Amino acid sequence: MYAPYRSIYKQLLPGLMLGGIVLLGLTFLGGMNQVSRRLFEFNWIYFTLAIALTFLNQSLRFLKRAVNFHQSGVQKVTFIESFRLFVAGFPLAVTPNRVCESFKGIWLFKASGIPVERAVSVFLVDQISDGLSVFVLIVIGTVAYPSLWPLFLTLFLAFLAATVFLRLKPADPHLSEVGTIVPMLKRITPQLRECIDANPALFTAGNMAITFILGILSWAAEGAALFFILVGLGLPPSLPLVATAILVFAFSTTIGLATRLPGGLGVIELAMAMMLTLLLNFQPEIAVAATILFRLATFWISFLFGILLWSVSGKSLGLSTREGRIIES
């Protein structure tokens, strides 16, 4: 059935409430007074740097999206329109994946005429690329903790092997049913197969190499944002701190992607705060303050810009008309 025409805004409410509860809960866990003191003493110039790196991250991700659009045959969308659709998708990060992908697919269909199913597959390619890129950052981050790198390298190779396996389309039906045998793969195999069938051009070696490199650079920018947040909290800058920031960011992001919760809300914050506490010699107030500042400078600043775009482009996006409805099961 169809949801009320304001349903897209209603879909944001649970994520917003969860995000607020998580940030407040972390503050209490880290000690209200201690966390407040750290925030008061924070050098806010580094927060500005973190925001700048967030914009670099989003710019590189937009470039990657543009490459995928070109490869999938999206030709009627201008550069400005493509950028507008990209920014409009930021607030959808706090909604369930089904809602997020549906609206993005509908918007791209309206702008280009490309079938919604094919449009959704383009966004799924982005998710695959993001997963591979974050795995690489995890391996890089383990430079500071060499005892961990075999585990993360194994996970990365397994993910890469699964993608190549699906790309080759083995003739043996028993091999193609591996995804139904392994519980972890059972959920994602049908989506990956549908994605590859809908847009085979996106899985050429050249296109995957380009999007892979852009993905690594874009997510490395957010890892650098966490590094500057930690420096702003008084930690001395060093290569081990860079590696720690990259490892913590990449690992917590991976956990968030694996849980499939909207925006990784709650999971990313808890994983980041816990890892920082363990790796920074048990200074929970610094870990919590860094987590709060990082999420504000990255996730929530992007959310805010998306909402601002909605306020001026809501009609053309179909947010205030019947075109803004989604199908609910």
C-alpha positions, 0 to 999 in steps of 0.5 A, a space after each residue: 500500500 502507499 504511505 502518506 505523502 509526508 512519509 519520507 519525513 516520518 521515516 527520518 524520525 526513528 533514526 533521528 531519535 536513535 542518533 540523539 539517544 546514542 550521543 546522549 548515552 555515550 556522554 553519560 558512559 564517558 562521564 558527563 563532567 569529564 566529556 564536557 571538559 574535553 569538549 570545552 578544551 577542544 581546539 575547534 580549528 581541528 573541527 573545521 578541518 574535519 568538516 573540510 575532509 568530510 566535503 573532500 570525502 563526499 566530493 570523491 564519492 560523488 565523482 565515483 557515483 558519476 563514473 558509475 552513472 556514465 558506465 551504466 548509460 545514464 546520459 540525460 542527467 546534467 552535472 548539477 542535477 546529478 550533484 543535487 540528487 547526490 546531496 539529496 540522498 544524505 538524509 536518507 542515511 538514517 532510514 532503512 536500506 529499502 527506503 533509501 534505495 527506493 527513493 534514490 532509484 525513483 529520483 534517478 528514474 525521474 531525472 534520466 528515465 533509467 528503470 528503477 531496478 537498474 538505478 537501484 543496482 547502481 547504488 548497490 555497486 557503491 555499497 560494494 565498493 565502499 565495503 572493499 575500500 574500508 577493508 583496505 583501510 583496516 589493513 592499512 590501519 593495522 600497521 600500528 597493530 601488526 598482530 591484527 593484520 592477518 585477520 583483516 587481510 583474510 576478511 578482505 580477500 574473502 570479500 574480494 573472492 566472493 565478488 569475483 566469483 559472482 562476476 564469473 558466473 560459474 556454469 556449475 549450478 552447485 557452485 552458484 548455490 554457494 550463497 544459499 549454503 553459507 548463511 552470511 552470503 545467503 542475504 547478499 548473494 541475490 542482490 549482488 547477482 541482480 546487480 551484476 546482471 543489470 549493469 555488467 559494465 560496472 563490473 569491468 576491471 577498469 571501472 572497478 579499479 577506478 571506483 575502488 581507488 576513489 573509494 579508498 581515497 574518499 574513506 581515507 579522508 574521513 579517517 584523517 578527519 578522526 585523526 584531526 579530531 584526536 589531535 584537537 583533543 590534545 593527543 600528540 600527532 604521530 604516525 601511530 596515531 594516524 594508523 589508529 585513527 584509520 583502523 578505528 574508523 574503518 573497523 567501526 564503519 565495517 561493523 555499521 555496514 554489516 549490521 545494516 542499521 540505518 547509518 550504522 547509528 548506535 553501532 558505529 558510535 559504540 564500536 568507535 568509542 570502545 576501540 578508542 578506549 582500548 587503544 588510547 590507554 583507557 581514556 574513555 572521556 577522550 574516546 567518547 568526546 572524539 566519537 561525538 565530534 567525529 560523527 557531528 563533523 561527518 555524518 550529521 553535517 552531511 545530513 544537515 546539508 541534505 535537509 537544507 536541499 530538501 527545504 529548497 528542492 522538495 517539490 522537484 524531488 517529489 517530497 511534498 506530492 504524491 510522487 513522494 510516496 513509497 510502497 510499504 509492505 
